[in-house]
Amino acid sequence: VKGFLYLFCALFYRQLNHEVEDTLPKESGHWQDMLMYIESNMDKPCTLHELAGKLKYNESYLSRIFVKNVGIPFSEYVREVKINNACHLLRNTADSVHDISVKCGFANQTSFNRCFRQIMGMSPNRYRAGNDTPDPAE
């Protein structure tokens, strides 16, 4: 949910008329570019290294900007956005968990399951079944 809210805020922010953009620090646009990069690369591994190469900036610089503007590290945000997307797909499609893990850019279903369990507190299958209560053992 947190990742979805960040994504929604970024999309909303882009729709606003920014008459005061000249008064913002130069770096303010970089984090928006980062959010757009994550959104457009949802189905692939999203790394800060790759993003830094595309934007032609140092990784540590982009990392600081991202944490300053979003409040969490880049990699954590990417994981949350991907799991949020997976939750949507689990609830609204009949796609297999494996297919959803691929669509969300995970290297394999095992890493997807582990990440999903860490963030959501339950397995993707349990989430899909509608039992939104985390496992007590997890």
CNS distance restraints for C-alpha pairs under 8 A (distance, minus, plus):
assign (resid   1 and name CA) (resid   5 and name CA) 6.20 0.50 0.50
assign (resid   1 and name CA) (resid  80 and name CA) 8.00 0.50 0.50
assign (resid   1 and name CA) (resid  84 and name CA) 6.17 0.50 0.50
assign (resid   2 and name CA) (resid   6 and name CA) 6.35 0.50 0.50
assign (resid   2 and name CA) (resid  80 and name CA) 7.16 0.50 0.50
assign (resid   2 and name CA) (resid  81 and name CA) 7.93 0.50 0.50
assign (resid   3 and name CA) (resid   7 and name CA) 6.18 0.50 0.50
assign (resid   3 and name CA) (resid  77 and name CA) 6.37 0.50 0.50
assign (resid   3 and name CA) (resid  78 and name CA) 7.91 0.50 0.50
assign (resid   3 and name CA) (resid  80 and name CA) 5.04 0.50 0.50
assign (resid   3 and name CA) (resid  81 and name CA) 4.44 0.50 0.50
assign (resid   3 and name CA) (resid  84 and name CA) 6.40 0.50 0.50
assign (resid   4 and name CA) (resid   8 and name CA) 5.98 0.50 0.50
assign (resid   4 and name CA) (resid  81 and name CA) 6.11 0.50 0.50
assign (resid   4 and name CA) (resid  84 and name CA) 6.21 0.50 0.50
assign (resid   4 and name CA) (resid  85 and name CA) 7.92 0.50 0.50
assign (resid   5 and name CA) (resid   9 and name CA) 6.00 0.50 0.50
assign (resid   6 and name CA) (resid  10 and name CA) 6.16 0.50 0.50
assign (resid   6 and name CA) (resid  70 and name CA) 7.59 0.50 0.50
assign (resid   7 and name CA) (resid  11 and name CA) 6.21 0.50 0.50
assign (resid   7 and name CA) (resid  35 and name CA) 7.23 0.50 0.50
assign (resid   7 and name CA) (resid  39 and name CA) 7.80 0.50 0.50
assign (resid   7 and name CA) (resid  81 and name CA) 7.62 0.50 0.50
assign (resid   8 and name CA) (resid  12 and name CA) 6.03 0.50 0.50
assign (resid   9 and name CA) (resid  13 and name CA) 5.86 0.50 0.50
assign (resid  10 and name CA) (resid  14 and name CA) 6.29 0.50 0.50
assign (resid  10 and name CA) (resid  32 and name CA) 6.88 0.50 0.50
assign (resid  10 and name CA) (resid  35 and name CA) 7.00 0.50 0.50
assign (resid  11 and name CA) (resid  15 and name CA) 6.67 0.50 0.50
assign (resid  12 and name CA) (resid  16 and name CA) 6.77 0.50 0.50
assign (resid  20 and name CA) (resid  24 and name CA) 7.11 0.50 0.50
assign (resid  24 and name CA) (resid  28 and name CA) 6.59 0.50 0.50
assign (resid  27 and name CA) (resid  31 and name CA) 7.38 0.50 0.50
assign (resid  27 and name CA) (resid  65 and name CA) 7.16 0.50 0.50
assign (resid  28 and name CA) (resid  32 and name CA) 7.22 0.50 0.50
assign (resid  28 and name CA) (resid  65 and name CA) 7.99 0.50 0.50
assign (resid  29 and name CA) (resid  33 and name CA) 6.34 0.50 0.50
assign (resid  30 and name CA) (resid  34 and name CA) 6.23 0.50 0.50
assign (resid  30 and name CA) (resid  62 and name CA) 7.62 0.50 0.50
assign (resid  30 and name CA) (resid  65 and name CA) 7.57 0.50 0.50
assign (resid  31 and name CA) (resid  35 and name CA) 6.25 0.50 0.50
assign (resid  31 and name CA) (resid  62 and name CA) 7.71 0.50 0.50
assign (resid  31 and name CA) (resid  65 and name CA) 6.45 0.50 0.50
assign (resid  31 and name CA) (resid  66 and name CA) 5.61 0.50 0.50
assign (resid  31 and name CA) (resid  69 and name CA) 6.95 0.50 0.50
assign (resid  32 and name CA) (resid  36 and name CA) 6.22 0.50 0.50
assign (resid  33 and name CA) (resid  37 and name CA) 6.07 0.50 0.50
assign (resid  34 and name CA) (resid  38 and name CA) 6.30 0.50 0.50
assign (resid  34 and name CA) (resid  51 and name CA) 7.29 0.50 0.50
assign (resid  34 and name CA) (resid  66 and name CA) 7.80 0.50 0.50
assign (resid  35 and name CA) (resid  39 and name CA) 6.21 0.50 0.50
assign (resid  36 and name CA) (resid  40 and name CA) 6.11 0.50 0.50
assign (resid  37 and name CA) (resid  41 and name CA) 6.07 0.50 0.50
assign (resid  37 and name CA) (resid  51 and name CA) 7.46 0.50 0.50
assign (resid  38 and name CA) (resid  42 and name CA) 5.95 0.50 0.50
assign (resid  38 and name CA) (resid  46 and name CA) 6.55 0.50 0.50
assign (resid  38 and name CA) (resid  78 and name CA) 6.76 0.50 0.50
assign (resid  41 and name CA) (resid  45 and name CA) 7.48 0.50 0.50
assign (resid  41 and name CA) (resid  46 and name CA) 6.54 0.50 0.50
assign (resid  42 and name CA) (resid  46 and name CA) 7.39 0.50 0.50
assign (resid  42 and name CA) (resid  82 and name CA) 6.58 0.50 0.50
assign (resid  42 and name CA) (resid 103 and name CA) 7.56 0.50 0.50
assign (resid  42 and name CA) (resid 104 and name CA) 5.73 0.50 0.50
assign (resid  42 and name CA) (resid 105 and name CA) 6.09 0.50 0.50
assign (resid  43 and name CA) (resid 102 and name CA) 6.81 0.50 0.50
assign (resid  43 and name CA) (resid 103 and name CA) 4.88 0.50 0.50
assign (resid  43 and name CA) (resid 104 and name CA) 4.63 0.50 0.50
assign (resid  43 and name CA) (resid 105 and name CA) 4.00 0.50 0.50
assign (resid  43 and name CA) (resid 106 and name CA) 7.76 0.50 0.50
assign (resid  44 and name CA) (resid 103 and name CA) 7.93 0.50 0.50
assign (resid  44 and name CA) (resid 104 and name CA) 7.05 0.50 0.50
assign (resid  44 and name CA) (resid 105 and name CA) 4.10 0.50 0.50
assign (resid  44 and name CA) (resid 106 and name CA) 7.18 0.50 0.50
assign (resid  45 and name CA) (resid 105 and name CA) 5.31 0.50 0.50
assign (resid  45 and name CA) (resid 106 and name CA) 6.63 0.50 0.50
assign (resid  45 and name CA) (resid 107 and name CA) 7.60 0.50 0.50
assign (resid  46 and name CA) (resid  50 and name CA) 7.36 0.50 0.50
assign (resid  46 and name CA) (resid  51 and name CA) 7.78 0.50 0.50
assign (resid  46 and name CA) (resid  78 and name CA) 7.08 0.50 0.50
assign (resid  46 and name CA) (resid 105 and name CA) 8.00 0.50 0.50
assign (resid  47 and name CA) (resid  51 and name CA) 6.34 0.50 0.50
assign (resid  47 and name CA) (resid  75 and name CA) 7.26 0.50 0.50
assign (resid  48 and name CA) (resid  52 and name CA) 5.93 0.50 0.50
assign (resid  48 and name CA) (resid  59 and name CA) 6.31 0.50 0.50
assign (resid  48 and name CA) (resid  62 and name CA) 7.84 0.50 0.50
assign (resid  48 and name CA) (resid  63 and name CA) 7.54 0.50 0.50
assign (resid  48 and name CA) (resid  74 and name CA) 7.02 0.50 0.50
assign (resid  48 and name CA) (resid  75 and name CA) 7.55 0.50 0.50
assign (resid  49 and name CA) (resid  53 and name CA) 6.38 0.50 0.50
assign (resid  49 and name CA) (resid  59 and name CA) 6.04 0.50 0.50
assign (resid  50 and name CA) (resid  54 and name CA) 6.38 0.50 0.50
assign (resid  51 and name CA) (resid  55 and name CA) 6.15 0.50 0.50
assign (resid  52 and name CA) (resid  56 and name CA) 5.54 0.50 0.50
assign (resid  52 and name CA) (resid  57 and name CA) 5.01 0.50 0.50
assign (resid  52 and name CA) (resid  58 and name CA) 5.90 0.50 0.50
assign (resid  52 and name CA) (resid  59 and name CA) 5.39 0.50 0.50
assign (resid  52 and name CA) (resid  62 and name CA) 7.00 0.50 0.50
assign (resid  53 and name CA) (resid  57 and name CA) 6.63 0.50 0.50
assign (resid  57 and name CA) (resid  61 and name CA) 7.03 0.50 0.50
assign (resid  57 and name CA) (resid  62 and name CA) 6.87 0.50 0.50
assign (resid  58 and name CA) (resid  62 and name CA) 6.41 0.50 0.50
assign (resid  59 and name CA) (resid  63 and name CA) 6.01 0.50 0.50
assign (resid  60 and name CA) (resid  64 and name CA) 6.17 0.50 0.50
assign (resid  61 and name CA) (resid  65 and name CA) 6.35 0.50 0.50
assign (resid  62 and name CA) (resid  66 and name CA) 6.03 0.50 0.50
assign (resid  63 and name CA) (resid  67 and name CA) 6.22 0.50 0.50
assign (resid  63 and name CA) (resid  73 and name CA) 6.94 0.50 0.50
assign (resid  63 and name CA) (resid  74 and name CA) 6.53 0.50 0.50
assign (resid  64 and name CA) (resid  68 and name CA) 6.00 0.50 0.50
assign (resid  65 and name CA) (resid  69 and name CA) 6.15 0.50 0.50
assign (resid  66 and name CA) (resid  70 and name CA) 5.70 0.50 0.50
assign (resid  66 and name CA) (resid  71 and name CA) 7.33 0.50 0.50
assign (resid  66 and name CA) (resid  72 and name CA) 7.50 0.50 0.50
assign (resid  66 and name CA) (resid  73 and name CA) 6.81 0.50 0.50
assign (resid  66 and name CA) (resid  74 and name CA) 6.37 0.50 0.50
assign (resid  67 and name CA) (resid  71 and name CA) 4.68 0.50 0.50
assign (resid  67 and name CA) (resid  72 and name CA) 5.04 0.50 0.50
assign (resid  67 and name CA) (resid  73 and name CA) 5.31 0.50 0.50
assign (resid  67 and name CA) (resid  74 and name CA) 7.08 0.50 0.50
assign (resid  72 and name CA) (resid  76 and name CA) 6.61 0.50 0.50
assign (resid  72 and name CA) (resid  77 and name CA) 6.43 0.50 0.50
assign (resid  73 and name CA) (resid  77 and name CA) 6.27 0.50 0.50
assign (resid  74 and name CA) (resid  78 and name CA) 6.20 0.50 0.50
assign (resid  75 and name CA) (resid  79 and name CA) 6.24 0.50 0.50
assign (resid  76 and name CA) (resid  80 and name CA) 6.22 0.50 0.50
assign (resid  77 and name CA) (resid  81 and name CA) 6.11 0.50 0.50
assign (resid  78 and name CA) (resid  82 and name CA) 6.10 0.50 0.50
assign (resid  79 and name CA) (resid  83 and name CA) 6.10 0.50 0.50
assign (resid  79 and name CA) (resid 115 and name CA) 7.53 0.50 0.50
assign (resid  80 and name CA) (resid  84 and name CA) 5.99 0.50 0.50
assign (resid  80 and name CA) (resid 119 and name CA) 7.33 0.50 0.50
assign (resid  81 and name CA) (resid  85 and name CA) 6.18 0.50 0.50
assign (resid  82 and name CA) (resid  86 and name CA) 6.16 0.50 0.50
assign (resid  82 and name CA) (resid 104 and name CA) 5.56 0.50 0.50
assign (resid  82 and name CA) (resid 105 and name CA) 7.62 0.50 0.50
assign (resid  83 and name CA) (resid  87 and name CA) 6.12 0.50 0.50
assign (resid  83 and name CA) (resid 104 and name CA) 7.57 0.50 0.50
assign (resid  83 and name CA) (resid 115 and name CA) 7.74 0.50 0.50
assign (resid  83 and name CA) (resid 116 and name CA) 6.15 0.50 0.50
assign (resid  83 and name CA) (resid 119 and name CA) 7.65 0.50 0.50
assign (resid  84 and name CA) (resid  88 and name CA) 6.41 0.50 0.50
assign (resid  85 and name CA) (resid  89 and name CA) 6.31 0.50 0.50
assign (resid  85 and name CA) (resid 104 and name CA) 6.98 0.50 0.50
assign (resid  86 and name CA) (resid  90 and name CA) 5.98 0.50 0.50
assign (resid  86 and name CA) (resid 100 and name CA) 6.28 0.50 0.50
assign (resid  86 and name CA) (resid 101 and name CA) 7.30 0.50 0.50
assign (resid  86 and name CA) (resid 104 and name CA) 6.44 0.50 0.50
assign (resid  87 and name CA) (resid  91 and name CA) 6.19 0.50 0.50
assign (resid  87 and name CA) (resid 124 and name CA) 7.92 0.50 0.50
assign (resid  87 and name CA) (resid 127 and name CA) 7.72 0.50 0.50
assign (resid  87 and name CA) (resid 128 and name CA) 7.92 0.50 0.50
assign (resid  88 and name CA) (resid  92 and name CA) 6.00 0.50 0.50
assign (resid  89 and name CA) (resid  93 and name CA) 5.35 0.50 0.50
assign (resid  89 and name CA) (resid  95 and name CA) 7.56 0.50 0.50
assign (resid  89 and name CA) (resid 100 and name CA) 6.84 0.50 0.50
assign (resid  90 and name CA) (resid  94 and name CA) 7.28 0.50 0.50
assign (resid  90 and name CA) (resid  95 and name CA) 7.40 0.50 0.50
assign (resid  90 and name CA) (resid  97 and name CA) 7.57 0.50 0.50
assign (resid  90 and name CA) (resid 100 and name CA) 7.54 0.50 0.50
assign (resid  90 and name CA) (resid 124 and name CA) 7.44 0.50 0.50
assign (resid  90 and name CA) (resid 127 and name CA) 7.59 0.50 0.50
assign (resid  90 and name CA) (resid 128 and name CA) 5.39 0.50 0.50
assign (resid  91 and name CA) (resid 128 and name CA) 5.81 0.50 0.50
assign (resid  95 and name CA) (resid  99 and name CA) 6.06 0.50 0.50
assign (resid  95 and name CA) (resid 100 and name CA) 6.41 0.50 0.50
assign (resid  96 and name CA) (resid 100 and name CA) 6.26 0.50 0.50
assign (resid  97 and name CA) (resid 101 and name CA) 6.09 0.50 0.50
assign (resid  97 and name CA) (resid 109 and name CA) 7.58 0.50 0.50
assign (resid  97 and name CA) (resid 124 and name CA) 7.05 0.50 0.50
assign (resid  97 and name CA) (resid 125 and name CA) 7.48 0.50 0.50
assign (resid  98 and name CA) (resid 102 and name CA) 6.38 0.50 0.50
assign (resid  98 and name CA) (resid 108 and name CA) 7.84 0.50 0.50
assign (resid  98 and name CA) (resid 109 and name CA) 5.63 0.50 0.50
assign (resid  99 and name CA) (resid 103 and name CA) 6.18 0.50 0.50
assign (resid 100 and name CA) (resid 104 and name CA) 6.07 0.50 0.50
assign (resid 101 and name CA) (resid 105 and name CA) 6.44 0.50 0.50
assign (resid 101 and name CA) (resid 106 and name CA) 5.49 0.50 0.50
assign (resid 101 and name CA) (resid 107 and name CA) 7.98 0.50 0.50
assign (resid 101 and name CA) (resid 108 and name CA) 6.96 0.50 0.50
assign (resid 101 and name CA) (resid 109 and name CA) 5.82 0.50 0.50
assign (resid 101 and name CA) (resid 112 and name CA) 5.79 0.50 0.50
assign (resid 102 and name CA) (resid 106 and name CA) 5.63 0.50 0.50
assign (resid 102 and name CA) (resid 107 and name CA) 7.20 0.50 0.50
assign (resid 102 and name CA) (resid 108 and name CA) 7.24 0.50 0.50
assign (resid 102 and name CA) (resid 109 and name CA) 7.78 0.50 0.50
assign (resid 106 and name CA) (resid 111 and name CA) 6.74 0.50 0.50
assign (resid 106 and name CA) (resid 112 and name CA) 5.81 0.50 0.50
assign (resid 107 and name CA) (resid 111 and name CA) 6.91 0.50 0.50
assign (resid 107 and name CA) (resid 112 and name CA) 7.78 0.50 0.50
assign (resid 108 and name CA) (resid 112 and name CA) 6.44 0.50 0.50
assign (resid 109 and name CA) (resid 113 and name CA) 5.98 0.50 0.50
assign (resid 110 and name CA) (resid 114 and name CA) 6.19 0.50 0.50
assign (resid 111 and name CA) (resid 115 and name CA) 6.07 0.50 0.50
assign (resid 112 and name CA) (resid 116 and name CA) 5.92 0.50 0.50
assign (resid 113 and name CA) (resid 117 and name CA) 6.01 0.50 0.50
assign (resid 113 and name CA) (resid 123 and name CA) 6.42 0.50 0.50
assign (resid 113 and name CA) (resid 124 and name CA) 6.67 0.50 0.50
assign (resid 114 and name CA) (resid 118 and name CA) 6.21 0.50 0.50
assign (resid 115 and name CA) (resid 119 and name CA) 6.29 0.50 0.50
assign (resid 116 and name CA) (resid 120 and name CA) 5.69 0.50 0.50
assign (resid 116 and name CA) (resid 121 and name CA) 7.41 0.50 0.50
assign (resid 116 and name CA) (resid 122 and name CA) 7.20 0.50 0.50
assign (resid 116 and name CA) (resid 123 and name CA) 6.57 0.50 0.50
assign (resid 116 and name CA) (resid 124 and name CA) 6.60 0.50 0.50
assign (resid 117 and name CA) (resid 121 and name CA) 4.77 0.50 0.50
assign (resid 117 and name CA) (resid 122 and name CA) 4.78 0.50 0.50
assign (resid 117 and name CA) (resid 123 and name CA) 5.31 0.50 0.50
assign (resid 117 and name CA) (resid 124 and name CA) 7.46 0.50 0.50
assign (resid 117 and name CA) (resid 138 and name CA) 7.88 0.50 0.50
assign (resid 118 and name CA) (resid 122 and name CA) 7.75 0.50 0.50
assign (resid 120 and name CA) (resid 134 and name CA) 7.40 0.50 0.50
assign (resid 121 and name CA) (resid 134 and name CA) 4.93 0.50 0.50
assign (resid 121 and name CA) (resid 135 and name CA) 6.65 0.50 0.50
assign (resid 121 and name CA) (resid 138 and name CA) 6.16 0.50 0.50
assign (resid 122 and name CA) (resid 126 and name CA) 6.33 0.50 0.50
assign (resid 122 and name CA) (resid 127 and name CA) 6.61 0.50 0.50
assign (resid 122 and name CA) (resid 133 and name CA) 7.79 0.50 0.50
assign (resid 122 and name CA) (resid 134 and name CA) 5.19 0.50 0.50
assign (resid 122 and name CA) (resid 135 and name CA) 5.89 0.50 0.50
assign (resid 122 and name CA) (resid 138 and name CA) 7.09 0.50 0.50
assign (resid 123 and name CA) (resid 127 and name CA) 6.25 0.50 0.50
assign (resid 124 and name CA) (resid 128 and name CA) 6.09 0.50 0.50
assign (resid 125 and name CA) (resid 129 and name CA) 6.16 0.50 0.50
assign (resid 126 and name CA) (resid 130 and name CA) 6.68 0.50 0.50
assign (resid 126 and name CA) (resid 131 and name CA) 5.89 0.50 0.50
assign (resid 126 and name CA) (resid 132 and name CA) 7.58 0.50 0.50
assign (resid 127 and name CA) (resid 131 and name CA) 5.74 0.50 0.50
assign (resid 127 and name CA) (resid 132 and name CA) 5.84 0.50 0.50
assign (resid 134 and name CA) (resid 138 and name CA) 7.10 0.50 0.50
